[in-house]
Amino acid sequence: MIIRVQEAAFDLGEEANRFAAQRSDMGAMVTFTGIVRDLARGDLDRMVIEHYPGMTERALEKIAREAQDRWSLGDVLVIHRYGDMAPGEQIMMVATLSPHRKDAFEAAEFLMDYLKSRAPFWKKEFTSDGADWVESKSDDEDALGRW
Amino acid sequence: MDVLYFAWVRERIGLPKETVQTQAATVMDLVEELRAREERYAAAFADLTALRVAVDQDLTDFDAPLKDAREVAFFPPMTGG
């Protein structure tokens, strides 16, 4: 399991290639990437992500362990950034390695569903009008029910 | 114990972390003590359905016991990903 919480940008292709290359007995890799999305009004200047150092790593490890218990996985990768980001920048990625695609897909979805409402990150959006904390969606909490 | 605040809870209270001397038996007892301090605390803790709590870095409930707890954190629902 590889868990990284960092301020710096990451290279999605390089991370995915290195992660996939560590095992030759895995037939499937699924990756997901979260990107800073501009607002519907098109006026997002930047996003700042705050997190809870210590708990963040613990929470991500717990979610990744749970995924490894439930699906047949060779390995799990989670990278999540904090700090200042511009629209279009990559916020985070997960990758799952598995002998088969079904496990890789399902585990990646599970990781994302749990990460969204169980890992201590908070997003704040800055526009020329001011700044607002992003509110959690009840859909995100509901999504946990299917697991 | 150390009490930590994140996101708008931190902004409303005006500090990220403080050390609190308390005999509070549960998270709820601690919340009542903080609410009684000053208006900014009362405002931050006005609606507990809008808040989440972690004790020693594990997500828990407001009725959780605080025996031997070293760190309590209050924050809004998380918005990662």
Contacts between the chains, C-beta under 8 A, distances in Angstrom:
chain1	res1	chain2	res2	distance
A	34	B	81	5.1
A	49	B	80	7.9
A	50	B	6	6.0
A	50	B	7	5.8
A	50	B	10	8.0
A	51	B	80	8.0
A	52	B	4	7.3
A	52	B	6	5.9
A	52	B	54	7.4
A	52	B	57	7.5
A	52	B	73	6.2
A	52	B	75	7.2
A	54	B	57	5.6
A	55	B	54	5.9
A	55	B	57	3.8
A	55	B	58	7.8
A	55	B	73	7.1
A	58	B	57	5.4
A	58	B	58	7.6
A	59	B	59	7.5
A	80	B	80	6.6
A	91	B	81	7.5
A	92	B	80	7.3
A	92	B	81	6.4
A	112	B	81	6.0
A	115	B	80	5.4
A	115	B	81	5.3
A	116	B	78	7.3
A	116	B	79	7.3
A	116	B	80	5.6
A	116	B	81	4.1
A	117	B	77	6.7
A	117	B	78	5.6
A	117	B	80	7.8
A	118	B	59	6.8
A	118	B	78	6.8
A	119	B	78	6.3
A	119	B	80	4.6
A	120	B	6	7.0
A	120	B	54	7.3
A	120	B	73	7.9
A	120	B	75	6.6
A	120	B	78	5.5
A	120	B	80	7.6
A	121	B	78	5.9
A	121	B	79	6.5
A	121	B	80	3.4
A	121	B	81	7.6
A	122	B	6	6.1
A	122	B	7	3.9
A	122	B	75	6.8
A	122	B	76	6.6
A	122	B	78	6.5
A	122	B	79	5.6
A	123	B	79	4.8
A	123	B	80	7.9
A	124	B	7	7.4
A	133	B	7	5.5
A	133	B	8	5.1
A	133	B	76	6.7
A	133	B	79	7.7
A	134	B	79	4.7
A	135	B	76	7.9
A	135	B	77	7.7
A	135	B	79	7.4
A	136	B	76	7.3
A	136	B	77	3.7
A	136	B	78	6.7
A	136	B	79	5.3
A	141	B	77	7.7
